[in-house]
Amino acid sequence: MTASLRQATDTVANSMIEGASMASALIGGAGGAYLGYQLAPAAWTDGARIAFAGAVAVVGAVAIDGLAELVLAPMRRLMRRTPLSVTRASAPAPAATLDEALAQVVVATEDDAAHRAAGAAIRIDHGDNFLGNESRWRGYEDGEASFYLAPGVVLHHRTEKSSYGHRESRFTLLTGDGEQPVAITGMEQIRHHLAARAAGLPATPATADTKDAVADTITELDTHLKALEA
């Protein structure tokens, strides 16, 4: 489970626990109000009966909420312990030597680079179900990362300092054919490049005729794929 998915799961679970606690208090209060109004002597004025019902409602809400807390409290403690236990289980033992410490930091740096690349990929893959898969990113010691797309084609991620002084993510498509790196800002660019390579055409059309040829080939590939899926 990735960190983002674990965080989302914890958030939902905590919301459900708090919602259950609130619901139990409301149920206890509503039940107490109804019971108190029914038990109040008929000779009392309406104001007195309502006040008595309100007092019973408070008692009912506290009582039911206390009973519900017997079940919810252990769940809250479990939710608080789970992230810590996961961290402790995955963390390496303290290094005994400088070389061992360096090796641990190298692994941590590579994991961090893969995690950052997967997180930043939301800028070009809003579906978050492909490039957001952290396990498919390979991080490196220098903080960069790569995503294998196809033989000879990888998506590369790095961060650069912008003119405003903060770090910005940069995605680049690299190939093993010596072609110039292609800056990637959307999934459609990756699709276009792979489709062009599959058809044996230039990935970056230089003329209008070549653009038309690439577009026609992509259309033919789409039609063929749809026919296979049907």
WOGI-V101425 format. One record per backbone hydrogen bond with DSSP energy under -0.5 kcal/mol. NH is the residue of the N-H (numbers start at 1). CO is the residue of the C=O. If there is no record, write none. Layout:
nh | co
NH | CO
NH | CO
This chain:
nh | co
6 | 2
7 | 3
8 | 4
9 | 5
10 | 6
11 | 7
12 | 8
13 | 9
14 | 10
15 | 11
16 | 12
17 | 13
18 | 14
19 | 15
20 | 16
21 | 17
22 | 18
23 | 19
24 | 20
25 | 21
26 | 22
27 | 23
28 | 24
29 | 25
30 | 26
31 | 27
32 | 28
33 | 29
34 | 30
35 | 31
36 | 32
37 | 33
38 | 34
39 | 35
40 | 36
44 | 41
49 | 45
50 | 46
51 | 47
52 | 48
53 | 49
54 | 50
55 | 51
56 | 52
57 | 53
58 | 54
59 | 55
60 | 56
61 | 57
62 | 58
63 | 59
64 | 60
65 | 61
66 | 62
67 | 63
68 | 64
69 | 65
70 | 66
70 | 67
71 | 67
71 | 68
72 | 68
73 | 69
75 | 71
76 | 72
77 | 73
78 | 74
79 | 75
80 | 76
81 | 77
82 | 78
83 | 79
84 | 80
85 | 81
86 | 82
87 | 83
88 | 84
89 | 85
90 | 86
91 | 87
101 | 97
102 | 98
103 | 99
104 | 100
105 | 101
106 | 102
107 | 103
108 | 104
109 | 105
110 | 106
111 | 107
112 | 108
113 | 109
114 | 110
115 | 111
116 | 112
117 | 113
118 | 114
119 | 115
120 | 116
121 | 117
122 | 119
123 | 120
124 | 121
125 | 121
128 | 125
133 | 130
134 | 132
136 | 133
137 | 134
138 | 146
139 | 137
140 | 144
143 | 140
145 | 157
146 | 138
147 | 155
148 | 136
149 | 153
150 | 153
153 | 150
154 | 174
155 | 147
156 | 154
156 | 172
157 | 145
158 | 170
160 | 168
162 | 166
165 | 162
168 | 160
170 | 158
172 | 156
173 | 182
174 | 154
174 | 172
176 | 152
178 | 175
182 | 173
183 | 181
184 | 171
187 | 124
189 | 186
190 | 186
191 | 187
192 | 188
193 | 189
194 | 190
195 | 191
196 | 192
197 | 193
198 | 194
199 | 195
200 | 197
201 | 196
205 | 203
211 | 207
212 | 208
213 | 209
214 | 210
215 | 211
216 | 212
217 | 213
218 | 214
219 | 215
220 | 216
221 | 217
222 | 218
223 | 219
224 | 220
225 | 221
226 | 222
227 | 223
228 | 224
229 | 225
230 | 226
